[in-house]
Amino acid sequence: MIIICGAGITGLSLAKELVKQGIKDITIIEKEASLGKHASGRNSGVLHAGIYYTPDSLKAKFCLRGNLLMKQYCKEKGLTLIESGKVIVTKKESEIPVLHELYRRAKANGAEVELIDEKTLREIEPYAKTCEQALYSPLTAVINPKEILDSLEKDLESAGVKIEKGVALRGLKKGKLLTNKDTFSFEVFINAAGSHADRIAHLFGLAKQYRIVPFKGLYKKLKKEKSYLVKGNIYPVPDIKNPFLGVHFTKVHDGTVYVGPTATPAFGRENYKLLDDLGIETVKILWRDLSLLLTNEKFRNTAITEIKKYLKANFYRDVKEMIEGVSPTDLLPSKKVGIRPQLIDIDRKELVMDFLVIKDANTLHILNAISPAFTSAFAFAEYVVREYILENKE
């Protein structure tokens, strides 16, 4: 019996790959009553194409292949797939060397990218603006995340996988999982619990030096009458020292153009609204934030910059150099909000930049499954099952 904790894209993809390898005695426990309540169902729906990540990282290894596998799945299942591509634009001359570094990384990762001039940019995104050059990624696409989660759920249940919803892991007793409903025995336990993955690893006495610091991603949306200004995805050059990609424009499956997300420190792992998920842990999270503000210059600069974007004027100032024809009144409020469960190393007081897999005996823990986790999911699952599950059966 394999128990997977978490029915987000990572947990579902791992189950999918296990079934593909002939392993079917699988149960997924999910604390929510339905899928897609958190990161997997709240992301922007962009399939990334291997541009940003250092070539030796797990993100670099699995992003592009994950992109291709996810596209193939969408085509086979008749799911939403908009192969609209992406441009990364520069706002000022000092960003051009970073653009070239992104190009170098992308090529090293096997991605299909092209450095383009302003004229070519206008042919791809007529209203996008850049300083001298931009980067074009034709393989970037847009999907509907909730649609994919629902499809995977049906596939897995048809294959005999049990998905137990409303089941929250509470603790361990004599090697068994204690939940709010039943007790579960297991031969292999896989922790794919997203924003709660560090807590669960701690139950097993693992990853004690790691903690989640949640960041809130707020979005606005472009006024419907101005949606013609964006054909696909318009991104800024990011600060490549941090794991955030910056506020960007994305036209999703229903034609809505979302502008975001920000990356402001949140008060809880599920702090979607101001008073959501406030409790004892809020104090611990605020203490971690304070510690990072005092000791980590990258975190401090990012936090201060992002907090300023709560003001509409600052949010507009951040995006106006990326696109023509947008005024502050064109940026409307949006209910779309997500939480990025960013892992930190509390000993080193550093953000963890890559996916992290920790194995101990018959348990496996997937930590820091953040962007591009959705894009990478199918390829990452192949790797995890091959390297950490099947090796024990040989």
C-alpha positions as CSV (number, residue, x, y, z in Angstrom):
1,M,0.0,0.0,0.0
2,I,1.3,3.4,-1.0
3,I,-0.2,6.4,0.7
4,I,0.2,9.8,-0.9
5,C,-0.6,12.8,1.2
6,G,-1.9,15.6,-0.9
7,A,-4.0,15.6,-4.1
8,G,-2.5,18.6,-5.8
9,I,-0.7,18.3,-9.1
10,T,2.3,16.7,-7.5
11,G,0.4,14.0,-5.6
12,L,-1.8,13.2,-8.6
13,S,1.1,13.1,-11.0
14,L,3.0,10.7,-8.7
15,A,0.0,8.5,-8.6
16,K,-0.4,8.6,-12.4
17,E,3.2,7.5,-12.8
18,L,2.9,4.8,-10.2
19,V,-0.1,3.4,-12.1
20,K,1.9,3.6,-15.3
21,Q,4.6,1.5,-13.7
22,G,2.0,-1.2,-12.7
23,I,1.6,-0.2,-9.1
24,K,-2.1,0.2,-8.2
25,D,-2.5,-0.3,-4.5
26,I,-2.5,3.5,-3.9
27,T,-4.5,5.7,-1.7
28,I,-4.3,9.5,-1.8
29,I,-5.5,11.4,1.3
30,E,-6.6,15.0,0.8
31,K,-7.7,17.3,3.6
32,E,-10.0,19.3,1.4
33,A,-13.5,18.2,0.2
34,S,-12.5,18.9,-3.4
35,L,-9.4,19.3,-5.5
36,G,-7.7,22.6,-6.5
37,K,-8.4,24.6,-3.3
38,H,-4.8,25.7,-3.0
39,A,-1.7,26.3,-5.1
40,S,-2.5,23.7,-7.9
41,G,-5.9,25.3,-8.6
42,R,-4.9,28.9,-8.0
43,N,-1.9,29.3,-10.2
44,S,-1.8,31.4,-13.4
45,G,-2.2,28.4,-15.7
46,V,1.1,29.1,-17.6
47,L,3.1,26.2,-18.8
48,H,6.7,27.4,-18.5
49,A,9.4,26.4,-21.0
50,G,12.7,26.0,-19.1
51,I,14.0,29.6,-19.3
52,Y,14.8,30.8,-15.8
53,Y,16.4,27.9,-14.0
54,T,20.1,27.2,-13.4
55,P,21.0,24.2,-15.6
56,D,22.1,21.9,-12.8
57,S,18.7,22.3,-10.9
58,L,15.8,19.9,-10.8
59,K,13.6,22.7,-12.1
60,A,15.8,23.0,-15.2
61,K,15.8,19.2,-15.7
62,F,12.1,18.7,-15.6
63,C,10.4,22.0,-16.7
64,L,10.7,21.6,-20.5
65,R,9.9,17.9,-20.5
66,G,7.0,18.5,-18.2
67,N,5.8,21.2,-20.5
68,L,5.7,18.8,-23.5
69,L,4.2,15.9,-21.4
70,M,1.4,18.2,-20.1
71,K,0.7,19.5,-23.6
72,Q,0.4,15.9,-24.9
73,Y,-2.0,15.0,-22.0
74,C,-4.2,18.0,-22.8
75,K,-4.3,17.1,-26.5
76,E,-5.2,13.4,-25.7
77,K,-7.9,14.4,-23.2
78,G,-9.3,17.4,-25.2
79,L,-8.5,19.9,-22.5
80,T,-7.8,23.6,-22.8
81,L,-4.4,24.3,-24.4
82,I,-3.5,27.7,-25.7
83,E,-0.1,27.6,-27.3
84,S,0.3,31.4,-27.2
85,G,4.0,31.7,-26.4
86,K,5.6,34.3,-24.2
87,V,7.8,37.4,-24.4
88,I,10.1,38.6,-21.7
89,V,10.6,42.4,-22.0
90,T,13.1,44.8,-20.6
91,K,12.1,48.0,-18.9
92,K,15.5,49.6,-19.0
93,E,19.0,49.2,-20.5
94,S,20.4,47.7,-17.3
95,E,18.2,44.7,-17.6
96,I,19.6,43.6,-21.0
97,P,22.5,41.6,-19.5
98,V,20.0,39.7,-17.4
99,L,17.9,39.0,-20.5
100,H,21.1,37.6,-22.1
101,E,21.7,35.4,-19.0
102,L,18.1,34.1,-19.3
103,Y,18.8,33.3,-23.0
104,R,22.0,31.4,-21.9
105,R,20.2,29.4,-19.3
106,A,17.4,28.6,-21.6
107,K,19.7,27.3,-24.3
108,A,21.6,25.3,-21.7
109,N,18.3,23.8,-20.6
110,G,17.4,22.8,-24.2
111,A,14.6,25.4,-24.4
112,E,13.5,27.0,-27.7
113,V,14.1,30.7,-27.3
114,E,15.0,33.7,-29.5
115,L,16.4,37.1,-28.8
116,I,14.3,39.5,-30.8
117,D,14.3,43.2,-31.5
118,E,11.4,45.7,-31.0
119,K,10.1,45.2,-34.5
120,T,9.8,41.4,-34.1
121,L,8.3,41.9,-30.7
122,R,5.5,44.0,-32.2
123,E,4.7,41.2,-34.6
124,I,4.3,38.8,-31.7
125,E,2.7,41.1,-29.1
126,P,1.7,44.3,-30.9
127,Y,1.3,46.4,-27.8
128,A,4.3,45.1,-25.7
129,K,7.1,47.5,-25.0
130,T,10.8,46.7,-24.5
131,C,14.2,48.4,-24.3
132,E,16.1,47.3,-27.4
133,Q,15.6,43.6,-27.1
134,A,13.2,40.9,-25.7
135,L,13.2,37.2,-25.3
136,Y,10.6,35.1,-27.2
137,S,9.6,31.6,-25.9
138,P,7.2,29.9,-28.4
139,L,6.8,26.8,-26.3
140,T,5.2,28.6,-23.4
141,A,1.4,27.9,-23.2
142,V,-1.7,28.4,-21.1
143,I,-3.8,25.6,-19.7
144,N,-6.8,25.4,-17.2
145,P,-5.3,24.0,-14.0
146,K,-8.6,22.9,-12.5
147,E,-9.5,21.1,-15.7
148,I,-6.3,19.1,-15.5
149,L,-6.8,18.2,-11.8
150,D,-10.3,17.0,-12.5
151,S,-9.2,14.9,-15.5
152,L,-6.4,13.3,-13.5
153,E,-8.8,12.5,-10.7
154,K,-11.1,10.7,-13.1
155,D,-8.2,8.8,-14.6
156,L,-6.9,7.6,-11.3
157,E,-10.2,6.6,-9.9
158,S,-10.8,4.6,-13.1
159,A,-7.5,2.9,-12.5
160,G,-8.5,1.9,-9.0
161,V,-6.7,4.5,-7.0
162,K,-8.6,5.7,-4.0
163,I,-8.8,9.4,-3.4
164,E,-10.0,10.0,0.2
165,K,-11.1,13.6,0.5
166,G,-11.7,15.5,3.8
167,V,-8.9,13.4,5.4
168,A,-6.3,15.4,7.3
169,L,-3.2,13.9,8.6
170,R,-2.9,14.6,12.4
171,G,0.0,12.5,13.5
172,L,1.8,9.1,13.8
173,K,1.3,6.2,16.2
174,K,3.3,3.0,16.0
175,G,4.1,3.5,12.3
176,K,0.5,4.3,11.3
177,L,-1.0,7.5,10.1
178,L,-3.5,9.2,12.4
179,T,-6.1,11.3,10.6
180,N,-9.3,13.1,11.5
181,K,-11.2,10.1,10.2
182,D,-9.4,6.8,10.0
183,T,-6.0,5.2,10.8
184,F,-3.9,4.2,7.7
185,S,-1.2,1.6,7.5
186,F,1.3,1.9,4.7
187,E,4.3,0.3,3.1
188,V,5.4,3.5,1.4
189,F,4.3,7.0,2.4
190,I,4.8,10.0,0.0
191,N,4.4,13.5,1.4
192,A,3.2,15.8,-1.4
193,A,1.3,18.2,0.9
194,G,2.4,21.4,-0.7
195,S,2.3,24.2,1.8
196,H,2.1,21.8,4.7
197,A,4.9,19.4,3.5
198,D,7.4,20.7,6.0
199,R,5.1,20.1,8.9
200,I,4.5,16.5,7.8
201,A,8.2,15.9,7.3
202,H,8.7,17.1,10.8
203,L,6.3,14.5,12.1
204,F,8.7,11.9,10.8
205,G,11.6,13.7,12.4
206,L,13.0,15.0,9.1
207,A,13.8,18.4,7.5
208,K,14.0,20.1,10.8
209,Q,16.1,22.9,9.3
210,Y,13.4,23.8,6.8
211,R,10.2,25.9,7.2
212,I,7.6,27.3,4.9
213,V,7.3,31.1,4.6
214,P,4.1,31.8,2.7
215,F,4.0,34.6,0.1
216,K,0.6,35.9,-1.1
217,G,0.1,36.4,-4.8
218,L,-2.4,39.1,-5.6
219,Y,-3.8,39.6,-9.1
220,K,-5.6,42.4,-10.9
221,K,-7.4,41.9,-14.2
222,L,-7.4,44.0,-17.3
223,K,-10.6,45.7,-18.2
224,K,-12.4,43.6,-20.7
225,E,-12.4,46.3,-23.3
226,K,-8.6,46.4,-23.1
227,S,-8.0,42.6,-23.3
228,Y,-7.0,43.0,-27.0
229,L,-3.7,44.5,-25.8
230,V,-2.4,41.0,-24.8
231,K,-2.3,38.0,-27.1
232,G,-0.5,35.6,-24.8
233,N,2.0,36.2,-22.0
234,I,4.1,39.4,-21.4
235,Y,6.6,39.0,-18.6
236,P,9.3,41.3,-17.2
237,V,12.9,40.5,-16.7
238,P,13.0,39.1,-13.2
239,D,15.5,39.4,-10.4
240,I,17.2,36.0,-11.0
241,K,18.6,36.0,-7.5
242,N,15.0,35.4,-6.2
243,P,12.5,32.7,-7.2
244,F,9.8,35.1,-8.2
245,L,9.1,36.0,-11.8
246,G,7.5,39.4,-11.4
247,V,4.1,40.9,-12.2
248,H,3.1,39.8,-15.7
249,F,0.2,39.8,-18.2
250,T,-1.4,36.4,-19.0
251,K,-4.5,35.9,-21.2
252,V,-6.2,32.8,-19.9
253,H,-8.6,30.3,-21.4
254,D,-11.7,32.5,-21.1
255,G,-10.1,35.6,-22.5
256,T,-9.5,37.3,-19.2
257,V,-6.1,39.0,-18.9
258,Y,-4.8,38.7,-15.4
259,V,-2.0,41.0,-14.2
260,G,0.1,39.6,-11.4
261,P,1.0,38.0,-9.1
262,T,2.7,40.0,-6.4
263,A,4.8,38.1,-3.8
264,T,4.0,39.8,-0.5
265,P,4.7,38.0,2.8
266,A,1.5,36.3,4.0
267,F,0.3,35.7,7.6
268,G,-0.6,32.0,7.0
269,R,-0.3,29.1,4.7
270,E,-3.9,29.7,3.6
271,N,-4.1,33.4,4.2
272,Y,-6.1,34.2,1.0
273,K,-8.1,36.9,2.6
274,L,-7.0,39.3,5.3
275,L,-8.3,37.3,8.3
276,D,-7.9,33.8,6.8
277,D,-5.7,31.2,8.6
278,L,-4.7,33.5,11.5
279,G,-3.6,31.7,14.6
280,I,-0.6,30.6,16.7
281,E,1.5,29.9,13.6
282,T,1.0,33.5,12.4
283,V,3.3,34.7,15.1
284,K,6.0,32.1,14.1
285,I,5.7,33.1,10.4
286,L,6.0,36.8,11.3
287,W,9.1,36.0,13.4
288,R,10.6,34.1,10.4
289,D,9.8,37.1,8.2
290,L,11.4,39.5,10.7
291,S,14.5,37.3,11.0
292,L,14.9,37.2,7.2
293,L,14.3,41.0,6.9
294,L,17.1,41.6,9.3
295,T,19.6,39.0,7.9
296,N,18.8,38.4,4.2
297,E,19.2,41.4,1.9
298,K,17.5,39.6,-1.0
299,F,14.4,38.8,1.1
300,R,14.4,42.4,2.5
301,N,14.5,44.0,-0.9
302,T,11.9,41.7,-2.3
303,A,9.5,42.1,0.6
304,I,9.7,45.9,0.6
305,T,9.3,46.1,-3.1
306,E,6.3,43.7,-3.2
307,I,4.5,45.3,-0.2
308,K,4.5,48.6,-2.0
309,K,2.4,47.0,-4.7
310,Y,-0.6,46.9,-2.4
311,L,-1.0,50.5,-3.5
312,K,-2.6,50.6,-7.0
313,A,-0.3,53.5,-8.1
314,N,2.8,51.4,-7.3
315,F,1.3,48.3,-9.0
316,Y,0.6,50.3,-12.1
317,R,4.1,51.8,-12.1
318,D,5.5,48.3,-12.1
319,V,3.6,47.3,-15.3
320,K,3.2,50.4,-17.3
321,E,6.6,50.1,-19.0
322,M,5.7,46.6,-20.3
323,I,2.7,47.5,-22.5
324,E,1.1,50.4,-24.3
325,G,-2.4,51.7,-23.9
326,V,-3.0,50.7,-20.2
327,S,-4.0,53.3,-17.7
328,P,-4.5,52.9,-13.9
329,T,-8.3,52.7,-14.4
330,D,-7.8,49.7,-16.7
331,L,-6.5,47.5,-13.8
332,L,-9.6,46.1,-12.0
333,P,-9.8,44.3,-8.7
334,S,-9.7,40.5,-8.9
335,K,-10.7,37.7,-6.6
336,K,-7.9,35.6,-7.9
337,V,-5.2,35.1,-5.2
338,G,-2.7,32.4,-4.4
339,I,-0.2,31.4,-1.8
340,R,3.3,30.4,-2.7
341,P,4.7,28.1,0.0
342,Q,8.3,29.1,-0.2
343,L,10.7,26.9,1.7
344,I,13.5,28.5,3.7
345,D,16.6,27.1,5.4
346,I,16.3,28.5,8.9
347,D,19.9,27.6,9.7
348,R,21.3,29.5,6.8
349,K,18.5,32.0,6.6
350,E,18.2,31.5,2.9
351,L,15.3,30.9,0.5
352,V,15.5,27.4,-1.0
353,M,15.6,27.9,-4.8
354,D,15.0,24.3,-6.1
355,F,12.6,21.4,-5.5
356,L,13.8,19.2,-2.6
357,V,13.3,15.5,-2.2
358,I,14.1,13.8,1.2
359,K,13.9,10.1,1.6
360,D,14.1,8.1,4.8
361,A,13.4,4.4,5.1
362,N,9.9,4.0,3.6
363,T,8.9,7.6,3.5
364,L,9.5,10.2,0.8
365,H,9.0,14.0,1.2
366,I,8.5,16.5,-1.6
367,L,9.4,19.9,-0.4
368,N,9.4,23.3,-2.1
369,A,7.1,22.1,-4.9
370,I,6.7,25.7,-6.2
371,S,6.8,27.2,-9.7
372,P,7.3,25.6,-12.1
373,A,5.9,22.6,-10.2
374,F,2.7,22.4,-12.2
375,T,4.6,22.5,-15.5
376,S,7.2,20.0,-14.3
377,A,4.8,17.7,-12.6
378,F,4.7,14.8,-15.0
379,A,8.4,14.8,-15.7
380,F,9.2,15.3,-12.0
381,A,7.0,12.3,-11.1
382,E,8.9,10.1,-13.6
383,Y,12.1,11.0,-11.8
384,V,10.8,10.5,-8.3
385,V,9.2,7.1,-9.0
386,R,12.2,5.9,-10.9
387,E,14.9,7.1,-8.5
388,Y,13.1,6.7,-5.1
389,I,10.3,4.1,-5.5
390,L,11.2,1.6,-8.1
391,E,14.8,1.3,-7.0
392,N,13.6,-0.2,-3.7
393,K,11.6,-2.9,-5.6
394,E,14.5,-4.2,-7.6
